[in-house]
């Protein structure tokens, strides 16, 4: 008899840094399974920085009937190294794979990871049904939203309809995770910072973006979101919320409602927050309202200073819209982190220099210039995966997936530029922008920090910045603090 029904494993990500992004998806599935009456434990190998061997030792101790593991596509290599140890230490236990690491490469995962079943896309409804079937010896062929091998053939059951009412989902099972680890390692914020995902899906067409939640925008209500913030404040004394939605601002009416509720409940006095933006959506009035309710930072994926490359990407945005969003965000008094990438198909030295000129004009520091990576499941991947250029670098999908890491690392060359030359152009671009960038003075930064955070949180931020790891994190993921 197993000691518990299910153990969920969340693999490490970005092991060169402290654990920062809370595994919301794993925490939500854990809460759903627990609410359904199953005994659940979580092994957060990311938060605890566990090796595969340490993970299996905990698995043996918990002795589950079913093992669940999953995460981003970047965890593929770690899971591949984990599975032989699981099979040796816990023979016969069914293993379910979830997250983009399974959904985006179904056949590759089934044939190479020694797992039994993939929970495709959202697991909120599928996992309780699947767990019931596995515990009670029921047939799984009629369960929607799964994939598995049968007689060496890949079987994909019909897709499950995605959850329409996100308010019906429970709050994340925070108590099953090492919360202090995440709270003490801010993503964008300061103080005790934690992630929230308040919506799913993105209706835009960026070809490089993987959308496990689909293109239909579905959002939790303002009341539901603010109730979660209240709970986090009460249970964990949270100072800062990092909204990690695909695009937080899509429903402007909902954003205003969240701001109104945070004000009404007094949360705006104590909680600061950040979110993802969209240059075609964020106007000055919205940004100012957000700031008045505790927002300190809105991030944008600008990605390129070349309109031709933006068009290739399917960004549906113009450089003028990019400029307006940056100007309005700064005018509202908000921090404005922006991201850029290099190496998209069609990239030339000239288009990279156009990105350099854009950054110079807008006085953007360009602390990082990420290499384009065609993640499986994206339109970009479908565009390049069968080309001679890609096949020459990675003959099989698994060979490619095994190399995927942080976007700052070079993975695959999608351009006509020589690889070494592309890296050289990237380095030169960073240098040229750094030479022209005029940042705020230390006194100006201090004044803005105090104004954005308030005295108590400002003091916490100063204390955190004494940590070398935090200094390196801020340097790598710095704010767009230029002046224009």
Secondary structure, DSSP 8 states (H G I E B T S, - for coil): --SEEEEEEE----TTS---S--HHHHHHHHHHHHTT--EEEEETTTTT--HHHHHHHHHHH-EEEEEEE--GGGHHHHHHHHHHHHHHSTT-EEEEESHHHHTTHHHHHHHS--SEEE-S--TTHHHHHHHHHHTT---TT-TTEEEEETTEEEE-------S-GGGS----GGGS-HHHHHTS-SSSSSSEEEE--EE---S--TT---TT-SS-EE--HHHHHHHHHHHHHHH---EEEE--S-TTSSHHHHHHHHHHHHHTTGGGT-EEEEE--TTT--HHHHHHHHHTTEEEEEEEEE-S-HHHHHHHT----HHHHHHHHHHHHHTT-B--EEEEE--TT--HHHHHHHHHHHHHHT------EE----TTSHHHHHHTTSHHHHHH-SSHHHHHTT---TTS-----SSS-HHHHHHHHHHHHHHHHHH--B--HHHHHHHHHHHHHHHHHHHHHHHTTSHHHHHHHHHT----B--
